[in-house]
Amino acid sequence: MPMQADLNSRIEAMFMRDKLFAWSLVVVLWVVEGFVLWTMLPYVPDGGTQTVACIAVLVLVVFNTASIAAMVRHYSHDKEHVYGTDIRHLDAGR
């Protein structure tokens, strides 16, 4: 049983690290897209084009955020398989 407890703690640690990294990238995406939009808008003279650009950026970040949320949710349901396989391969390489 201690071996299984160690495996579960390693799986949980890998999952939490990946989850933190994924959400960090989402935050970076929102910041970068917001910065690009903010610096680009003064160069777009047409209000309609500015509106389309804002909507496009919003759609981009919302869909990317939703895809990361779906990935994290999927990994949380199947983490024993996903991370268990990784850990076995990592241990076999030692």
C-alpha positions as CSV (number, residue, x, y, z in Angstrom):
1,M,0.0,0.0,0.0
2,P,2.8,2.5,0.6
3,M,3.8,2.1,-3.1
4,Q,0.3,3.0,-4.2
5,A,0.2,6.0,-1.8
6,D,3.5,7.2,-3.3
7,L,2.2,6.8,-6.8
8,N,-1.0,8.7,-6.0
9,S,1.0,11.6,-4.4
10,R,3.3,11.7,-7.4
11,I,0.3,11.7,-9.8
12,E,-1.4,14.5,-7.8
13,A,1.8,16.5,-7.8
14,M,2.2,16.2,-11.6
15,F,-1.4,17.1,-12.1
16,M,-1.3,20.1,-9.9
17,R,1.9,21.3,-11.6
18,D,0.4,20.9,-15.1
19,K,-2.9,22.6,-14.0
20,L,-1.0,25.6,-12.6
21,F,1.1,25.8,-15.8
22,A,-2.0,25.6,-18.0
23,W,-3.9,28.3,-16.1
24,S,-0.7,30.5,-16.0
25,L,-0.6,30.3,-19.8
26,V,-4.2,31.3,-20.0
27,V,-3.5,34.4,-17.9
28,V,-0.5,35.2,-20.2
29,L,-2.7,34.8,-23.2
30,W,-5.3,37.2,-21.9
31,V,-2.6,39.8,-21.0
32,V,-0.8,39.5,-24.3
33,E,-4.0,39.6,-26.4
34,G,-5.2,42.6,-24.3
35,F,-1.9,44.4,-24.8
36,V,-1.8,43.7,-28.6
37,L,-5.4,44.9,-28.9
38,W,-4.8,48.0,-26.8
39,T,-1.6,49.0,-28.8
40,M,-3.2,48.2,-32.1
41,L,-6.5,50.1,-31.8
42,P,-5.1,53.6,-32.2
43,Y,-3.9,52.6,-35.6
44,V,-7.3,51.4,-36.8
45,P,-9.2,54.5,-37.8
46,D,-12.6,52.8,-38.5
47,G,-14.9,52.2,-35.5
48,G,-16.4,49.1,-37.2
49,T,-13.0,47.5,-37.7
50,Q,-12.1,48.2,-34.1
51,T,-15.3,46.5,-33.0
52,V,-14.6,43.5,-35.2
53,A,-11.0,43.3,-33.8
54,C,-12.3,43.5,-30.2
55,I,-14.9,40.7,-30.8
56,A,-12.3,38.6,-32.6
57,V,-9.9,38.9,-29.6
58,L,-12.7,38.1,-27.2
59,V,-13.7,35.0,-29.1
60,L,-10.1,33.9,-29.3
61,V,-9.4,34.2,-25.6
62,V,-12.8,32.7,-24.6
63,F,-12.4,29.6,-26.8
64,N,-8.8,29.1,-25.7
65,T,-9.8,29.4,-22.1
66,A,-12.7,27.0,-22.6
67,S,-10.3,24.5,-24.3
68,I,-7.8,24.7,-21.4
69,A,-10.7,24.2,-18.9
70,A,-11.8,21.1,-20.9
71,M,-8.3,19.7,-21.0
72,V,-7.8,20.2,-17.2
73,R,-11.2,18.6,-16.5
74,H,-10.4,15.7,-18.8
75,Y,-7.0,15.2,-17.1
76,S,-8.6,15.4,-13.7
77,H,-10.9,12.5,-14.6
78,D,-8.2,10.4,-16.2
79,K,-5.1,11.4,-14.3
80,E,-4.3,7.9,-12.9
81,H,-4.0,6.7,-16.5
82,V,-2.3,9.7,-18.0
83,Y,0.2,10.4,-15.2
84,G,0.6,6.8,-14.1
85,T,1.9,5.9,-17.6
86,D,4.3,8.9,-17.5
87,I,5.6,7.9,-14.1
88,R,6.1,4.3,-15.1
89,H,8.1,5.4,-18.2
90,L,10.1,7.9,-16.1
91,D,10.9,5.2,-13.5
92,A,11.8,2.7,-16.2
93,G,14.4,5.1,-17.6
94,R,16.3,5.4,-14.3
